[in-house]
Amino acid sequence: MPADSSPFTAIVLAADRAPGDPVARAAGSSCKALAPVDGTPMVQRVLGALNESREVNARLLCGPPPAVYYGEHQLQRWLAAEDIPWVPSEAAPSRSAMAAMRNVPAQLPVLLTTADHALLSPAIVDHFCCEARLSGCDALVGLARHSLVLKAYPSVRRTVIRLRDDAYCGCNLFAFLTPEARRLAEYWRRVERQRKKPLRVVGAVGWLTVLQFLAGRLSLGTALERLSRRAGVRVGAVKLPFPDAAVDVDTMADWQFVEDRAREMRLHPS
């Protein structure tokens, strides 16, 4: 499959996973996406990085939900000035992603990320999108080696996916390059819908895959191959050389870290 030169449409998911998010409460904001980092709401930092990317043409914001959005007049004015459409979020991230992608023509590639990706940079975005285009896959997920993140930020706690060949951290970056790739969002929705029923989740991803993962015998290549087979699309991974790509804001400690890191980057740009 040749690399498509069409620019990406970037979708940013900006809904809290649960009411009463502790970061939002501490920041005095109506949702986590609006919590400031170095004086700028996280969602605006993310959308700003996407705007500076060479690979992204259009941006779309999915969330916060209407009850929050319609009370945030400053956000509404900023989005209007930036020509960024808003669509309401759904009850789960997979459903939000599917709903948002309906607003993007199927032939255009989509970049999906989240509003709490506060250290996202144009360099990270451009690297991910360029590598995604060259992959020959329908859909891509961004990963960073855990050793890279640990070396750069030994005090930052990240969820680690330990595989046979290496250990990885997720980067909240997903590319959907073809119309067929959007089937992956439907597969994600099916798995997410069963998240409170572990046996059904195992059934969705496959018993052999789970057992090999638990035994430390599952490689990244095998995992992607099986996911591709089950989702009906070719899924690949982009290994990002940026430790910042693996940092999002899930906790108060994360928020404090990105606040310090963002200030450092502003005062001492590389």
NUKOLKOL-33691 format. One line per field, with one value per residue (C-alpha): residue number from 1; chain; x, y, z negated. Coordinates in steps of 0.25 Angstrom, whole numbers, plus 5000, padded with zeros to 4 digits. Layout:
# residues N
num	c(NUM / ...);
chaine	c(A / ...);
x	c(X / ...);
y	c(Y / ...);
z	c(Z / ...);
***
This chain:
# residues 270
num	c(1 / 2 / 3 / 4 / 5 / 6 / 7 / 8 / 9 / 10 / 11 / 12 / 13 / 14 / 15 / 16 / 17 / 18 / 19 / 20 / 21 / 22 / 23 / 24 / 25 / 26 / 27 / 28 / 29 / 30 / 31 / 32 / 33 / 34 / 35 / 36 / 37 / 38 / 39 / 40 / 41 / 42 / 43 / 44 / 45 / 46 / 47 / 48 / 49 / 50 / 51 / 52 / 53 / 54 / 55 / 56 / 57 / 58 / 59 / 60 / 61 / 62 / 63 / 64 / 65 / 66 / 67 / 68 / 69 / 70 / 71 / 72 / 73 / 74 / 75 / 76 / 77 / 78 / 79 / 80 / 81 / 82 / 83 / 84 / 85 / 86 / 87 / 88 / 89 / 90 / 91 / 92 / 93 / 94 / 95 / 96 / 97 / 98 / 99 / 100 / 101 / 102 / 103 / 104 / 105 / 106 / 107 / 108 / 109 / 110 / 111 / 112 / 113 / 114 / 115 / 116 / 117 / 118 / 119 / 120 / 121 / 122 / 123 / 124 / 125 / 126 / 127 / 128 / 129 / 130 / 131 / 132 / 133 / 134 / 135 / 136 / 137 / 138 / 139 / 140 / 141 / 142 / 143 / 144 / 145 / 146 / 147 / 148 / 149 / 150 / 151 / 152 / 153 / 154 / 155 / 156 / 157 / 158 / 159 / 160 / 161 / 162 / 163 / 164 / 165 / 166 / 167 / 168 / 169 / 170 / 171 / 172 / 173 / 174 / 175 / 176 / 177 / 178 / 179 / 180 / 181 / 182 / 183 / 184 / 185 / 186 / 187 / 188 / 189 / 190 / 191 / 192 / 193 / 194 / 195 / 196 / 197 / 198 / 199 / 200 / 201 / 202 / 203 / 204 / 205 / 206 / 207 / 208 / 209 / 210 / 211 / 212 / 213 / 214 / 215 / 216 / 217 / 218 / 219 / 220 / 221 / 222 / 223 / 224 / 225 / 226 / 227 / 228 / 229 / 230 / 231 / 232 / 233 / 234 / 235 / 236 / 237 / 238 / 239 / 240 / 241 / 242 / 243 / 244 / 245 / 246 / 247 / 248 / 249 / 250 / 251 / 252 / 253 / 254 / 255 / 256 / 257 / 258 / 259 / 260 / 261 / 262 / 263 / 264 / 265 / 266 / 267 / 268 / 269 / 270);
chaine	c(A / A / A / A / A / A / A / A / A / A / A / A / A / A / A / A / A / A / A / A / A / A / A / A / A / A / A / A / A / A / A / A / A / A / A / A / A / A / A / A / A / A / A / A / A / A / A / A / A / A / A / A / A / A / A / A / A / A / A / A / A / A / A / A / A / A / A / A / A / A / A / A / A / A / A / A / A / A / A / A / A / A / A / A / A / A / A / A / A / A / A / A / A / A / A / A / A / A / A / A / A / A / A / A / A / A / A / A / A / A / A / A / A / A / A / A / A / A / A / A / A / A / A / A / A / A / A / A / A / A / A / A / A / A / A / A / A / A / A / A / A / A / A / A / A / A / A / A / A / A / A / A / A / A / A / A / A / A / A / A / A / A / A / A / A / A / A / A / A / A / A / A / A / A / A / A / A / A / A / A / A / A / A / A / A / A / A / A / A / A / A / A / A / A / A / A / A / A / A / A / A / A / A / A / A / A / A / A / A / A / A / A / A / A / A / A / A / A / A / A / A / A / A / A / A / A / A / A / A / A / A / A / A / A / A / A / A / A / A / A / A / A / A / A / A / A / A / A / A / A / A / A / A / A / A / A / A / A / A / A / A / A / A / A / A / A / A / A / A / A);
x	c(5000 / 5007 / 5008 / 4997 / 5001 / 4988 / 4989 / 4984 / 4972 / 4975 / 4964 / 4966 / 4958 / 4955 / 4945 / 4948 / 4947 / 4939 / 4933 / 4940 / 4954 / 4964 / 4973 / 4961 / 4957 / 4971 / 4971 / 4957 / 4954 / 4941 / 4949 / 4963 / 4965 / 4964 / 4974 / 4986 / 5000 / 5010 / 4998 / 4991 / 4979 / 4984 / 4975 / 4980 / 4994 / 4991 / 4983 / 4994 / 5005 / 4996 / 4994 / 5009 / 5011 / 5014 / 5006 / 4993 / 4983 / 4970 / 4967 / 4954 / 4951 / 4942 / 4938 / 4937 / 4922 / 4911 / 4908 / 4923 / 4925 / 4913 / 4918 / 4932 / 4930 / 4945 / 4948 / 4937 / 4943 / 4957 / 4952 / 4944 / 4956 / 4965 / 4954 / 4953 / 4940 / 4934 / 4926 / 4921 / 4928 / 4921 / 4920 / 4933 / 4946 / 4944 / 4930 / 4935 / 4946 / 4936 / 4926 / 4937 / 4942 / 4929 / 4932 / 4944 / 4943 / 4947 / 4958 / 4966 / 4976 / 4972 / 4982 / 4975 / 4981 / 4976 / 4975 / 4983 / 4995 / 5001 / 5015 / 5012 / 5020 / 5020 / 5033 / 5026 / 5014 / 5022 / 5031 / 5019 / 5011 / 5023 / 5026 / 5012 / 5011 / 5023 / 5018 / 5009 / 4999 / 4984 / 4985 / 4997 / 4999 / 5010 / 5019 / 5032 / 5042 / 5040 / 5055 / 5055 / 5045 / 5051 / 5065 / 5059 / 5049 / 5052 / 5042 / 5030 / 5021 / 5016 / 5008 / 5017 / 5014 / 5024 / 5026 / 5037 / 5045 / 5044 / 5035 / 5027 / 5019 / 5007 / 5007 / 4992 / 4995 / 4987 / 4987 / 4976 / 4981 / 4971 / 4955 / 4957 / 4965 / 4953 / 4949 / 4959 / 4951 / 4939 / 4948 / 4952 / 4938 / 4934 / 4946 / 4943 / 4929 / 4933 / 4943 / 4935 / 4935 / 4949 / 4946 / 4939 / 4951 / 4960 / 4950 / 4951 / 4967 / 4969 / 4972 / 4986 / 4990 / 4986 / 4994 / 5006 / 5006 / 5005 / 5016 / 5025 / 5025 / 5017 / 5025 / 5021 / 5020 / 5012 / 5002 / 5000 / 4999 / 4988 / 4981 / 4981 / 4975 / 4964 / 4961 / 4961 / 4971 / 4986 / 4991 / 5005 / 5013 / 5022 / 5033 / 5035 / 5049 / 5043 / 5041 / 5031 / 5022 / 5019 / 5015 / 5000 / 4993 / 4985 / 4989 / 4992 / 5007 / 5006 / 5001 / 5012 / 5022 / 5017 / 5016 / 5030 / 5035 / 5027 / 5033 / 5047 / 5044 / 5040 / 5051 / 5062 / 5057 / 5066);
y	c(5000 / 5013 / 5024 / 5034 / 5049 / 5055 / 5063 / 5057 / 5062 / 5062 / 5058 / 5061 / 5054 / 5063 / 5056 / 5052 / 5037 / 5039 / 5051 / 5058 / 5057 / 5060 / 5069 / 5077 / 5079 / 5083 / 5093 / 5098 / 5095 / 5089 / 5077 / 5072 / 5076 / 5091 / 5089 / 5099 / 5095 / 5106 / 5116 / 5109 / 5099 / 5085 / 5084 / 5097 / 5092 / 5080 / 5087 / 5097 / 5086 / 5080 / 5093 / 5095 / 5081 / 5080 / 5067 / 5072 / 5080 / 5081 / 5079 / 5074 / 5074 / 5063 / 5067 / 5072 / 5068 / 5078 / 5081 / 5086 / 5092 / 5101 / 5107 / 5110 / 5123 / 5125 / 5112 / 5114 / 5127 / 5121 / 5109 / 5119 / 5128 / 5115 / 5109 / 5096 / 5089 / 5083 / 5070 / 5065 / 5053 / 5040 / 5031 / 5023 / 5027 / 5017 / 5022 / 5037 / 5033 / 5026 / 5038 / 5048 / 5040 / 5041 / 5056 / 5053 / 5048 / 5033 / 5035 / 5045 / 5040 / 5042 / 5045 / 5042 / 5047 / 5052 / 5066 / 5062 / 5059 / 5072 / 5070 / 5067 / 5075 / 5077 / 5068 / 5057 / 5058 / 5059 / 5047 / 5039 / 5043 / 5041 / 5027 / 5023 / 5027 / 5018 / 5006 / 5000 / 4998 / 5002 / 5007 / 5010 / 5012 / 5020 / 5013 / 5018 / 5008 / 5008 / 5008 / 5022 / 5028 / 5022 / 5028 / 5041 / 5042 / 5032 / 5037 / 5037 / 5025 / 5020 / 5007 / 4998 / 4987 / 4976 / 4967 / 4957 / 4966 / 4979 / 4987 / 4999 / 5011 / 5015 / 5029 / 5033 / 5034 / 5026 / 5027 / 5022 / 5023 / 5016 / 5015 / 5000 / 5005 / 5010 / 4996 / 4996 / 5006 / 4997 / 4986 / 4995 / 4998 / 4983 / 4981 / 4993 / 4989 / 4977 / 4983 / 4979 / 4965 / 4960 / 4946 / 4953 / 4963 / 4950 / 4944 / 4957 / 4957 / 4942 / 4932 / 4929 / 4943 / 4946 / 4933 / 4937 / 4951 / 4946 / 4937 / 4947 / 4940 / 4950 / 4958 / 4972 / 4966 / 4954 / 4963 / 4973 / 4961 / 4955 / 4968 / 4971 / 4957 / 4959 / 4974 / 4971 / 4982 / 4982 / 4989 / 4993 / 5001 / 5013 / 5013 / 5028 / 5033 / 5044 / 5041 / 5052 / 5045 / 5035 / 5045 / 5049 / 5054 / 5043 / 5047 / 5059 / 5055 / 5055 / 5069 / 5074 / 5067 / 5073 / 5087 / 5086 / 5080 / 5090 / 5102 / 5096 / 5094 / 5109 / 5114 / 5105 / 5102 / 5091);
z	c(5000 / 5004 / 4994 / 4995 / 4996 / 4991 / 4979 / 4966 / 4959 / 4944 / 4934 / 4919 / 4909 / 4897 / 4888 / 4874 / 4871 / 4859 / 4852 / 4841 / 4847 / 4836 / 4846 / 4850 / 4836 / 4832 / 4844 / 4841 / 4855 / 4861 / 4867 / 4867 / 4881 / 4877 / 4865 / 4868 / 4871 / 4871 / 4871 / 4883 / 4883 / 4887 / 4898 / 4904 / 4903 / 4910 / 4921 / 4923 / 4925 / 4935 / 4942 / 4943 / 4949 / 4964 / 4965 / 4959 / 4967 / 4959 / 4945 / 4938 / 4923 / 4917 / 4903 / 4893 / 4892 / 4895 / 4880 / 4879 / 4893 / 4893 / 4880 / 4885 / 4893 / 4894 / 4900 / 4910 / 4914 / 4915 / 4924 / 4933 / 4935 / 4938 / 4947 / 4939 / 4939 / 4927 / 4926 / 4913 / 4906 / 4904 / 4892 / 4895 / 4902 / 4913 / 4916 / 4916 / 4926 / 4935 / 4934 / 4937 / 4949 / 4955 / 4957 / 4966 / 4980 / 4980 / 4990 / 4981 / 4971 / 4956 / 4945 / 4931 / 4918 / 4905 / 4898 / 4886 / 4895 / 4890 / 4894 / 4909 / 4919 / 4934 / 4935 / 4928 / 4937 / 4950 / 4946 / 4943 / 4956 / 4965 / 4960 / 4960 / 4975 / 4978 / 4970 / 4981 / 4970 / 4969 / 4954 / 4945 / 4930 / 4924 / 4914 / 4906 / 4900 / 4885 / 4884 / 4891 / 4882 / 4870 / 4873 / 4876 / 4865 / 4854 / 4844 / 4854 / 4853 / 4866 / 4869 / 4875 / 4886 / 4884 / 4896 / 4899 / 4908 / 4900 / 4890 / 4896 / 4891 / 4899 / 4905 / 4907 / 4922 / 4932 / 4948 / 4957 / 4971 / 4979 / 4979 / 4974 / 4962 / 4956 / 4953 / 4942 / 4934 / 4935 / 4930 / 4919 / 4915 / 4914 / 4905 / 4896 / 4895 / 4888 / 4879 / 4866 / 4871 / 4871 / 4878 / 4889 / 4891 / 4891 / 4902 / 4910 / 4911 / 4910 / 4899 / 4905 / 4906 / 4892 / 4887 / 4895 / 4890 / 4875 / 4877 / 4884 / 4897 / 4905 / 4915 / 4921 / 4935 / 4931 / 4923 / 4935 / 4944 / 4936 / 4933 / 4948 / 4951 / 4941 / 4944 / 4959 / 4962 / 4963 / 4950 / 4947 / 4937 / 4938 / 4927 / 4923 / 4919 / 4910 / 4895 / 4894 / 4904 / 4893 / 4883 / 4881 / 4869 / 4861 / 4847 / 4838 / 4839 / 4854 / 4854 / 4845 / 4854 / 4867 / 4861 / 4857 / 4870 / 4879 / 4871 / 4873 / 4888 / 4889 / 4881 / 4887 / 4902 / 4908);
***
